[in-house]
């Protein structure tokens, strides 16, 4: 989707990392993590983001109801106007 820049560092992710988000226009967003089969794995962030770049801390161990195994995950940022998804890897 045009207007959304999304990245994660480090990738692969071990204990924690930073998700960088940049929007062309302010929006209410939801940042969610899904396993490679599309099953919801956890909510990273829900709230308002302006046009200034924003860094959101991510800690797989602290956001899921269950222990997330090592593997490939999808990180999806959703706004009212669309969404952007990137792949990330979690290593134990």
N, C-alpha and C positions, 0 to 999 in steps of 0.2 A: 504494500500500500504506500503510495506517495505520501510524504509528510511524516513518516515514522522511521526513526533510526534506532536500532536495537542491537546491542552487543553484550557479551559477557566475558569477564576476565577474572581469573584464568579459565581456560578451557583446554583440557579437562579440569573440572571442579573437584576439589578434595573436601576440605572441611568448610570453607566459605569463599565467597567471591563478591564481585560487584557487577551489577547489571547497569549498563549505561543506556539512558533513554533520552531521545531528543524528538520533540514534536514541532511541527510547523505552526500549529495553533493549539491553544490550551484545551485540555479535555479531561474528563473523568475517565480513568483507566483501570483496568484489572490486569495484573500480571500473574499468570498461572503456569504451573509446571505439570506436564503430562508425561507418562511413560511412552515408549515407542509404539505401543499398541493403542495409544490415545486415551488411556485411563487417567483420570485426574489423580495427581500425586501431591498437590499442595498449592496453597495460595501464597504468593510471594509478596504482593502489594495490591492494595485497592485504595484509590483516592484520586486527587486532583493533581495534574502535572501541567505546568506552564510551558512557555516556549524555551526557557533556559535549560540547558542540559542538566539532567538529574541522575545521580548515582543512587542505586538501591542495593543495599546489602542483601545477600542471599546465603542462607545456611541450610542445606538440605536436612541436616539432623534436627534442626529446630522448627521446621515448618510442616512436617508430615506427621500424620497420626501413626504411621508405621515407619520402620527403618527402611530407607530406600536402598536397594541393592545397587551395586555398580552396574552401569549400563548407559545407553543413549536415551536422552530425554528431550522433550520439546518444550521450549519456553515461549509462551504466547502472550503478547500484549494486545489487549482489545480496547477499542474506543467505540463511540457511537458510529463513527464513519468507517470503521474497518479494523483489521487486525494484522499483525505481523508475527511470524513464528520463526524461531531459530533453533538449531540443534545444539545441545550441549551434552557433555559426557560427565558422569559422576563416577569417581574412582574412590574406593575405600582403601 
